[in-house]
């Protein structure tokens, strides 16, 4: 599992809102709340930790972006996200405004 974690850690990145639009159009974006560590979520998804992932879904700690959120992000084209690709998904976590 540590190899998976190390491999995913190399793929952590940042993306501007507009860069996520193609992934949103194919319904591949998963929003991770700031309460969770993006890398931990990626490891759980890639490692088929179904019960852990389901618990986060049930607690609404990982979700699909809502229409409200999408509207807010569209109004903030310079908004940045931390990202992690775990095929076929793109996990995103909103960055705090500085």
N, CA, C and O atoms as a GROMACS GRO file, in nm:
protein
  392
    1UNK      N    1   0.083  -0.120   0.000
    1UNK     CA    2   0.000   0.000   0.000
    1UNK      C    3   0.087   0.126   0.000
    1UNK      O    4   0.047   0.228  -0.055
    2UNK      N    5   0.206   0.118   0.061
    2UNK     CA    6   0.291   0.237   0.065
    2UNK      C    7   0.339   0.274  -0.076
    2UNK      O    8   0.359   0.391  -0.105
    3UNK      N    9   0.357   0.173  -0.163
    3UNK     CA   10   0.395   0.202  -0.302
    3UNK      C   11   0.283   0.278  -0.372
    3UNK      O   12   0.309   0.373  -0.446
    4UNK      N   13   0.160   0.237  -0.349
    4UNK     CA   14   0.045   0.306  -0.407
    4UNK      C   15   0.039   0.449  -0.357
    4UNK      O   16   0.016   0.542  -0.435
    5UNK      N   17   0.059   0.467  -0.227
    5UNK     CA   18   0.056   0.601  -0.168
    5UNK      C   19   0.165   0.688  -0.229
    5UNK      O   20   0.140   0.804  -0.264
    6UNK      N   21   0.284   0.634  -0.243
    6UNK     CA   22   0.396   0.710  -0.300
    6UNK      C   23   0.368   0.746  -0.446
    6UNK      O   24   0.397   0.857  -0.491
    7UNK      N   25   0.312   0.650  -0.520
    7UNK     CA   26   0.280   0.676  -0.661
    7UNK      C   27   0.174   0.785  -0.674
    7UNK      O   28   0.186   0.874  -0.758
    8UNK      N   29   0.070   0.778  -0.591
    8UNK     CA   30  -0.034   0.880  -0.596
    8UNK      C   31   0.019   1.016  -0.550
    8UNK      O   32  -0.020   1.119  -0.604
    9UNK      N   33   0.106   1.016  -0.451
    9UNK     CA   34   0.161   1.142  -0.399
    9UNK      C   35   0.234   1.219  -0.510
    9UNK      O   36   0.233   1.342  -0.512
   10UNK      N   37   0.296   1.146  -0.602
   10UNK     CA   38   0.365   1.210  -0.714
   10UNK      C   39   0.267   1.278  -0.809
   10UNK      O   40   0.305   1.367  -0.886
   11UNK      N   41   0.141   1.237  -0.804
   11UNK     CA   42   0.040   1.291  -0.894
   11UNK      C   43  -0.043   1.403  -0.833
   11UNK      O   44  -0.132   1.458  -0.900
   12UNK      N   45  -0.017   1.439  -0.708
   12UNK     CA   46  -0.088   1.552  -0.649
   12UNK      C   47  -0.050   1.678  -0.726
   12UNK      O   48   0.066   1.700  -0.760
   13UNK      N   49  -0.150   1.759  -0.754
   13UNK     CA   50  -0.124   1.878  -0.834
   13UNK      C   51  -0.225   1.986  -0.799
   13UNK      O   52  -0.308   1.968  -0.710
   14UNK      N   53  -0.217   2.096  -0.869
   14UNK     CA   54  -0.314   2.205  -0.854
   14UNK      C   55  -0.372   2.234  -0.991
   14UNK      O   56  -0.304   2.218  -1.093
   15UNK      N   57  -0.498   2.277  -0.993
   15UNK     CA   58  -0.563   2.309  -1.120
   15UNK      C   59  -0.656   2.427  -1.102
   15UNK      O   60  -0.720   2.442  -0.998
   16UNK      N   61  -0.661   2.508  -1.203
   16UNK     CA   62  -0.754   2.619  -1.207
   16UNK      C   63  -0.892   2.564  -1.248
   16UNK      O   64  -0.901   2.462  -1.317
   17UNK      N   65  -0.997   2.632  -1.204
   17UNK     CA   66  -1.133   2.590  -1.232
   17UNK      C   67  -1.154   2.550  -1.378
   17UNK      O   68  -1.208   2.444  -1.406
   18UNK      N   69  -1.112   2.634  -1.471
   18UNK     CA   70  -1.137   2.608  -1.612
   18UNK      C   71  -1.075   2.477  -1.660
   18UNK      O   72  -1.127   2.415  -1.753
   19UNK      N   73  -0.966   2.435  -1.600
   19UNK     CA   74  -0.900   2.311  -1.640
   19UNK      C   75  -0.983   2.189  -1.603
   19UNK      O   76  -0.965   2.081  -1.660
   20UNK      N   77  -1.075   2.206  -1.508
   20UNK     CA   78  -1.157   2.094  -1.463
   20UNK      C   79  -1.282   2.074  -1.548
   20UNK      O   80  -1.345   1.968  -1.540
   21UNK      N   81  -1.318   2.172  -1.629
   21UNK     CA   82  -1.444   2.167  -1.705
   21UNK      C   83  -1.456   2.041  -1.791
   21UNK      O   84  -1.562   1.978  -1.788
   22UNK      N   85  -1.353   2.000  -1.866
   22UNK     CA   86  -1.369   1.877  -1.946
   22UNK      C   87  -1.399   1.754  -1.859
   22UNK      O   88  -1.472   1.665  -1.900
   23UNK      N   89  -1.342   1.750  -1.741
   23UNK     CA   90  -1.366   1.636  -1.650
   23UNK      C   91  -1.507   1.642  -1.591
   23UNK      O   92  -1.570   1.539  -1.568
   24UNK      N   93  -1.555   1.764  -1.566
   24UNK     CA   94  -1.692   1.781  -1.520
   24UNK      C   95  -1.791   1.736  -1.627
   24UNK      O   96  -1.894   1.677  -1.596
   25UNK      N   97  -1.758   1.766  -1.752
   25UNK     CA   98  -1.847   1.729  -1.862
   25UNK      C   99  -1.860   1.578  -1.878
   25UNK      O  100  -1.961   1.530  -1.928
   26UNK      N  101  -1.758   1.503  -1.835
   26UNK     CA  102  -1.768   1.357  -1.840
   26UNK      C  103  -1.803   1.298  -1.704
   26UNK      O  104  -1.790   1.177  -1.682
   27UNK      N  105  -1.848   1.385  -1.611
   27UNK     CA  106  -1.896   1.344  -1.479
   27UNK      C  107  -1.792   1.266  -1.400
   27UNK      O  108  -1.823   1.166  -1.336
   28UNK      N  109  -1.667   1.312  -1.407
   28UNK     CA  110  -1.557   1.240  -1.343
   28UNK      C  111  -1.500   1.312  -1.221
   28UNK      O  112  -1.407   1.261  -1.159
   29UNK      N  113  -1.555   1.428  -1.185
   29UNK     CA  114  -1.499   1.505  -1.074
   29UNK      C  115  -1.567   1.466  -0.944
   29UNK      O  116  -1.689   1.460  -0.934
   30UNK      N  117  -1.484   1.438  -0.844
   30UNK     CA  118  -1.531   1.409  -0.710
   30UNK      C  119  -1.474   1.515  -0.617
   30UNK      O  120  -1.352   1.536  -0.612
   31UNK      N  121  -1.561   1.582  -0.544
   31UNK     CA  122  -1.522   1.686  -0.451
   31UNK      C  123  -1.493   1.626  -0.314
   31UNK      O  124  -1.575   1.552  -0.260
   32UNK      N  125  -1.377   1.657  -0.261
   32UNK     CA  126  -1.334   1.608  -0.130
   32UNK      C  127  -1.332   1.728  -0.035
   32UNK      O  128  -1.267   1.828  -0.064
   33UNK      N  129  -1.403   1.718   0.077
   33UNK     CA  130  -1.406   1.830   0.170
   33UNK      C  131  -1.269   1.851   0.233
   33UNK      O  132  -1.183   1.762   0.230
   34UNK      N  133  -1.250   1.969   0.289
   34UNK     CA  134  -1.125   2.003   0.354
   34UNK      C  135  -1.099   1.924   0.481
   34UNK      O  136  -0.988   1.927   0.535
   35UNK      N  137  -1.200   1.853   0.529
   35UNK     CA  138  -1.183   1.772   0.650
   35UNK      C  139  -1.099   1.648   0.624
   35UNK      O  140  -1.043   1.589   0.717
   36UNK      N  141  -1.090   1.608   0.497
   36UNK     CA  142  -1.016   1.487   0.462
   36UNK      C  143  -0.887   1.523   0.391
   36UNK      O  144  -0.873   1.630   0.331
   37UNK      N  145  -0.793   1.431   0.400
   37UNK     CA  146  -0.667   1.444   0.327
   37UNK      C  147  -0.688   1.387   0.187
   37UNK      O  148  -0.729   1.272   0.172
   38UNK      N  149  -0.660   1.467   0.085
   38UNK     CA  150  -0.684   1.427  -0.053
   38UNK      C  151  -0.610   1.297  -0.087
   38UNK      O  152  -0.664   1.211  -0.156
   39UNK      N  153  -0.489   1.285  -0.040
   39UNK     CA  154  -0.410   1.165  -0.068
   39UNK      C  155  -0.472   1.042  -0.002
   39UNK      O  156  -0.474   0.935  -0.061
   40UNK      N  157  -0.521   1.057   0.121
   40UNK     CA  158  -0.586   0.944   0.190
   40UNK      C  159  -0.707   0.895   0.111
   40UNK      O  160  -0.729   0.774   0.099
   41UNK      N  161  -0.785   0.989   0.058
   41UNK     CA  162  -0.903   0.953  -0.020
   41UNK      C  163  -0.860   0.880  -0.148
   41UNK      O  164  -0.918   0.779  -0.185
   42UNK      N  165  -0.759   0.932  -0.214
   42UNK     CA  166  -0.709   0.868  -0.335
   42UNK      C  167  -0.661   0.726  -0.310
   42UNK      O  168  -0.689   0.637  -0.390
   43UNK      N  169  -0.590   0.705  -0.202
   43UNK     CA  170  -0.540   0.572  -0.166
   43UNK      C  171  -0.658   0.478  -0.139
   43UNK      O  172  -0.657   0.363  -0.182
   44UNK      N  173  -0.759   0.527  -0.069
   44UNK     CA  174  -0.875   0.444  -0.038
   44UNK      C  175  -0.951   0.404  -0.164
   44UNK      O  176  -0.993   0.289  -0.178
   45UNK      N  177  -0.968   0.499  -0.257
   45UNK     CA  178  -1.038   0.468  -0.382
   45UNK      C  179  -0.956   0.372  -0.467
   45UNK      O  180  -1.008   0.271  -0.515
   46UNK      N  181  -0.830   0.403  -0.487
   46UNK     CA  182  -0.744   0.318  -0.570
   46UNK      C  183  -0.725   0.180  -0.508
   46UNK      O  184  -0.707   0.082  -0.580
   47UNK      N  185  -0.728   0.172  -0.375
   47UNK     CA  186  -0.708   0.046  -0.306
   47UNK      C  187  -0.836  -0.032  -0.279
   47UNK      O  188  -0.835  -0.130  -0.205
   48UNK      N  189  -0.947   0.013  -0.339
   48UNK     CA  190  -1.077  -0.055  -0.324
   48UNK      C  191  -1.119  -0.070  -0.178
   48UNK      O  192  -1.173  -0.174  -0.138
   49UNK      N  193  -1.095   0.033  -0.098
   49UNK     CA  194  -1.138   0.031   0.042
   49UNK      C  195  -1.285   0.076   0.046
   49UNK      O  196  -1.316   0.187   0.088
   50UNK      N  197  -1.372  -0.013   0.000
   50UNK     CA  198  -1.512   0.020  -0.023
   50UNK      C  199  -1.581   0.071   0.102
   50UNK      O  200  -1.654   0.170   0.096
   51UNK      N  201  -1.560   0.007   0.215
   51UNK     CA  202  -1.632   0.049   0.337
   51UNK      C  203  -1.590   0.189   0.381
   51UNK      O  204  -1.674   0.268   0.424
   52UNK      N  205  -1.461   0.221   0.370
   52UNK     CA  206  -1.415   0.354   0.407
   52UNK      C  207  -1.471   0.459   0.312
   52UNK      O  208  -1.519   0.564   0.356
   53UNK      N  209  -1.466   0.432   0.182
   53UNK     CA  210  -1.517   0.526   0.083
   53UNK      C  211  -1.668   0.545   0.103
   53UNK      O  212  -1.716   0.658   0.097
   54UNK      N  213  -1.740   0.437   0.127
   54UNK     CA  214  -1.884   0.448   0.149
   54UNK      C  215  -1.915   0.530   0.273
   54UNK      O  216  -2.012   0.607   0.274
   55UNK      N  217  -1.834   0.516   0.377
   55UNK     CA  218  -1.853   0.596   0.499
   55UNK      C  219  -1.837   0.745   0.468
   55UNK      O  220  -1.917   0.827   0.514
   56UNK      N  221  -1.737   0.780   0.390
   56UNK     CA  222  -1.717   0.920   0.352
   56UNK      C  223  -1.832   0.971   0.267
   56UNK      O  224  -1.876   1.086   0.282
   57UNK      N  225  -1.883   0.887   0.177
   57UNK     CA  226  -1.998   0.926   0.096
   57UNK      C  227  -2.119   0.949   0.185
   57UNK      O  228  -2.188   1.050   0.172
   58UNK      N  229  -2.143   0.856   0.276
   58UNK     CA  230  -2.257   0.868   0.368
   58UNK      C  231  -2.249   0.995   0.452
   58UNK      O  232  -2.351   1.056   0.483
   59UNK      N  233  -2.129   1.033   0.489
   59UNK     CA  234  -2.107   1.153   0.571
   59UNK      C  235  -2.097   1.279   0.484
   59UNK      O  236  -2.075   1.389   0.535
   60UNK      N  237  -2.112   1.263   0.354
   60UNK     CA  238  -2.102   1.371   0.256
   60UNK      C  239  -1.966   1.442   0.263
   60UNK      O  240  -1.958   1.564   0.244
   61UNK      N  241  -1.862   1.365   0.290
   61UNK     CA  242  -1.727   1.419   0.290
   61UNK      C  243  -1.664   1.408   0.151
   61UNK      O  244  -1.570   1.481   0.119
   62UNK      N  245  -1.716   1.318   0.069
   62UNK     CA  246  -1.682   1.314  -0.073
   62UNK      C  247  -1.815   1.310  -0.150
   62UNK      O  248  -1.904   1.230  -0.120
   63UNK      N  249  -1.826   1.399  -0.249
   63UNK     CA  250  -1.951   1.415  -0.323
   63UNK      C  251  -1.921   1.455  -0.466
   63UNK      O  252  -1.808   1.488  -0.501
   64UNK      N  253  -2.023   1.452  -0.546
   64UNK     CA  254  -2.017   1.516  -0.677
   64UNK      C  255  -2.045   1.664  -0.651
   64UNK      O  256  -2.123   1.696  -0.562
   65UNK      N  257  -1.984   1.754  -0.726
   65UNK     CA  258  -2.013   1.897  -0.706
   65UNK      C  259  -2.162   1.926  -0.731
   65UNK      O  260  -2.221   1.872  -0.825
   66UNK      N  261  -2.220   2.009  -0.647
   66UNK     CA  262  -2.361   2.046  -0.663
   66UNK      C  263  -2.372   2.155  -0.770
   66UNK      O  264  -2.274   2.219  -0.806
   67UNK      N  265  -2.494   2.174  -0.817
   67UNK     CA  266  -2.518   2.281  -0.915
   67UNK      C  267  -2.482   2.417  -0.854
   67UNK      O  268  -2.429   2.504  -0.924
   68UNK      N  269  -2.509   2.435  -0.726
   68UNK     CA  270  -2.475   2.560  -0.657
   68UNK      C  271  -2.324   2.582  -0.658
   68UNK      O  272  -2.277   2.691  -0.690
   69UNK      N  273  -2.249   2.478  -0.622
   69UNK     CA  274  -2.103   2.490  -0.622
   69UNK      C  275  -2.051   2.520  -0.762
   69UNK      O  276  -1.963   2.605  -0.780
   70UNK      N  277  -2.104   2.450  -0.861
   70UNK     CA  278  -2.059   2.473  -0.999
   70UNK      C  279  -2.084   2.617  -1.041
   70UNK      O  280  -2.001   2.678  -1.108
   71UNK      N  281  -2.201   2.672  -1.002
   71UNK     CA  282  -2.232   2.811  -1.033
   71UNK      C  283  -2.135   2.907  -0.965
   71UNK      O  284  -2.091   3.005  -1.026
   72UNK      N  285  -2.102   2.879  -0.839
   72UNK     CA  286  -2.008   2.965  -0.766
   72UNK      C  287  -1.870   2.960  -0.830
   72UNK      O  288  -1.805   3.063  -0.845
   73UNK      N  289  -1.826   2.840  -0.869
   73UNK     CA  290  -1.694   2.826  -0.930
   73UNK      C  291  -1.689   2.894  -1.066
   73UNK      O  292  -1.587   2.953  -1.103
   74UNK      N  293  -1.799   2.886  -1.140
   74UNK     CA  294  -1.804   2.951  -1.271
   74UNK      C  295  -1.787   3.101  -1.257
   74UNK      O  296  -1.730   3.167  -1.344
   75UNK      N  297  -1.838   3.155  -1.145
   75UNK     CA  298  -1.826   3.299  -1.118
   75UNK      C  299  -1.687   3.335  -1.066
   75UNK      O  300  -1.655   3.454  -1.053
   76UNK      N  301  -1.604   3.235  -1.037
   76UNK     CA  302  -1.468   3.258  -0.988
   76UNK      C  303  -1.369   3.183  -1.078
   76UNK      O  304  -1.309   3.085  -1.034
   77UNK      N  305  -1.352   3.226  -1.202
   77UNK     CA  306  -1.269   3.150  -1.295
   77UNK      C  307  -1.123   3.136  -1.251
   77UNK      O  308  -1.051   3.051  -1.304
   78UNK      N  309  -1.080   3.216  -1.157
   78UNK     CA  310  -0.942   3.206  -1.109
   78UNK      C  311  -0.931   3.116  -0.986
   78UNK      O  312  -0.825   3.108  -0.925
   79UNK      N  313  -1.038   3.048  -0.950
   79UNK     CA  314  -1.037   2.959  -0.833
   79UNK      C  315  -0.946   2.840  -0.860
   79UNK      O  316  -0.945   2.784  -0.970
   80UNK      N  317  -0.870   2.802  -0.758
   80UNK     CA  318  -0.775   2.692  -0.769
   80UNK      C  319  -0.818   2.576  -0.681
   80UNK      O  320  -0.881   2.593  -0.577
   81UNK      N  321  -0.780   2.456  -0.725
   81UNK     CA  322  -0.811   2.333  -0.654
   81UNK      C  323  -0.685   2.247  -0.643
   81UNK      O  324  -0.600   2.249  -0.732
   82UNK      N  325  -0.675   2.174  -0.534
   82UNK     CA  326  -0.578   2.066  -0.526
   82UNK      C  327  -0.642   1.949  -0.598
   82UNK      O  328  -0.762   1.925  -0.584
   83UNK      N  329  -0.564   1.875  -0.676
   83UNK     CA  330  -0.620   1.768  -0.756
   83UNK      C  331  -0.539   1.639  -0.744
   83UNK      O  332  -0.419   1.641  -0.715
   84UNK      N  333  -0.608   1.529  -0.766
   84UNK     CA  334  -0.544   1.398  -0.770
   84UNK      C  335  -0.623   1.311  -0.866
   84UNK      O  336  -0.743   1.289  -0.847
   85UNK      N  337  -0.557   1.262  -0.969
   85UNK     CA  338  -0.624   1.174  -1.064
   85UNK      C  339  -0.612   1.030  -1.016
   85UNK      O  340  -0.502   0.978  -0.994
   86UNK      N  341  -0.728   0.968  -0.998
   86UNK     CA  342  -0.737   0.826  -0.967
   86UNK      C  343  -0.836   0.772  -1.071
   86UNK      O  344  -0.957   0.776  -1.052
   87UNK      N  345  -0.781   0.722  -1.180
   87UNK     CA  346  -0.865   0.684  -1.294
   87UNK      C  347  -0.984   0.601  -1.252
   87UNK      O  348  -0.968   0.507  -1.174
   88UNK      N  349  -1.103   0.633  -1.299
   88UNK     CA  350  -1.137   0.732  -1.400
   88UNK      C  351  -1.174   0.868  -1.340
   88UNK      O  352  -1.229   0.953  -1.410
   89UNK      N  353  -1.144   0.890  -1.214
   89UNK     CA  354  -1.189   1.009  -1.143
   89UNK      C  355  -1.080   1.114  -1.131
   89UNK      O  356  -0.960   1.085  -1.138
   90UNK      N  357  -1.126   1.238  -1.113
   90UNK     CA  358  -1.038   1.347  -1.075
   90UNK      C  359  -1.089   1.396  -0.939
   90UNK      O  360  -1.197   1.455  -0.930
   91UNK      N  361  -1.011   1.372  -0.836
   91UNK     CA  362  -1.047   1.417  -0.702
   91UNK      C  363  -1.003   1.562  -0.690
   91UNK      O  364  -0.890   1.597  -0.726
   92UNK      N  365  -1.091   1.646  -0.637
   92UNK     CA  366  -1.058   1.788  -0.622
   92UNK      C  367  -1.092   1.833  -0.481
   92UNK      O  368  -1.184   1.784  -0.418
   93UNK      N  369  -1.014   1.928  -0.436
   93UNK     CA  370  -1.035   1.990  -0.305
   93UNK      C  371  -1.010   2.139  -0.322
   93UNK      O  372  -0.902   2.180  -0.364
   94UNK      N  373  -1.109   2.219  -0.288
   94UNK     CA  374  -1.095   2.362  -0.306
   94UNK      C  375  -0.981   2.415  -0.219
   94UNK      O  376  -0.968   2.380  -0.102
   95UNK      N  377  -0.901   2.501  -0.279
   95UNK     CA  378  -0.792   2.564  -0.204
   95UNK      C  379  -0.850   2.684  -0.131
   95UNK      O  380  -0.940   2.751  -0.183
   96UNK      N  381  -0.800   2.711  -0.013
   96UNK     CA  382  -0.842   2.830   0.062
   96UNK      C  383  -0.792   2.954  -0.008
   96UNK      O  384  -0.681   2.956  -0.061
   97UNK      N  385  -0.874   3.057  -0.008
   97UNK     CA  386  -0.832   3.186  -0.064
   97UNK      C  387  -0.726   3.248   0.024
   97UNK      O  388  -0.737   3.245   0.147
   98UNK      N  389  -0.626   3.303  -0.038
   98UNK     CA  390  -0.519   3.369   0.039
   98UNK      C  391  -0.554   3.513   0.065
   98UNK      O  392  -0.476   3.585   0.128
   0.00000   0.00000   0.00000
